[in-house]
Amino acid sequence: MSSLLEGQAAVITGSSRGIGAAIATLFAAEGATVVVNYRSDGAAASKVVETITAAGGVAIALQADVAEEEDVHRLIDTVLQRYGRLDSLICNAGIVRDNLAAAMPVKEFDEVLRVNLRGPFLAIREAIPSMLRARAGSIVNLSSVHGDSGGRGQCNYAASKSGLQALTRSLALELAPRNIRVNAIAPGLIETDMTRSIRQLSPEDLSHGIPMRRYGQPIDVANAAAFLCSSRASYITGAVLHVAGGLGL
Ligand code: NAP
């Protein structure tokens, strides 16, 4: 077992499956104590914790809806009470509600913005005081290549991910003097539940449109997150790291 993140306490929002689960599993393998957050699927979150524990890592599962202020306060407070520190916060929880704008109910627009943009703001705001006291910390926000390019049928999602990049840069500026780094990852098309329907329903194999000719795997994104939260990235802040096999170039 290597130790890129030895001694860290890390919270990964939305880590009961997909990219978040891969990040939680890798962080634990790299020596971090991991908090697996989920909104609704407690059984899936427990499975992630079991996998980590079976491999010799340390993890707990905590329920919280990242869009709810009280939930997020409880999540971060529990971590600080339990571990006395929070070194890395990965704002990964995200949803899609795809629809053409003319047919999109306002509720679907609001839901996506609440989870994908308000959620990271709430979590980061709760995490800042302890990171300020420690004069150290790393925050990674999961944006998307669609935050740069936009996406047909995704005005809500693309706006949330673009906004998350602006949030990342603003907080990087605010927090850099206190040695707290804030970066974003912009994944392309990664094989998870979120992209299953678009990959299956599309008439052509979408991977052909990706310069590297393959979909990304959750571990590809997890590797980038581990790097950004490690001392190897100690001079990197305000960056948006594309993990997309060239998609969007
Ligand atoms: P996913 O497979 O759909 O998993 C989403 C995770 O987020 C689940 O663990 C889910 O937990 C959790 N979640 C959703 N809403 C939540 C909330 N309100 N509070 C707490 N947790 C919540 O998604 P993914 O593909 O792994 O994507 C992870 C992140 O990467 C997202 O931000 C996504 O936008 C971004 N991204 C993904 C891709 C891709 O190709 N997959 C590309 C670009 C960006 P429950 O099941 O318990 O609700």
Boltz pocket constraint, residues with backbone or C-beta under 6 A from the ligand:
constraints:
  - pocket:
      binder: B
      contacts: [[A, 13], [A, 14], [A, 15], [A, 16], [A, 17], [A, 18], [A, 19], [A, 20], [A, 37], [A, 38], [A, 39], [A, 40], [A, 41], [A, 42], [A, 64], [A, 65], [A, 66], [A, 67], [A, 91], [A, 92], [A, 93], [A, 94], [A, 95], [A, 115], [A, 142], [A, 143], [A, 144], [A, 145], [A, 186], [A, 187], [A, 188], [A, 189], [A, 190], [A, 191], [A, 192], [A, 193], [A, 194], [A, 195]]
      max_distance: 6.0
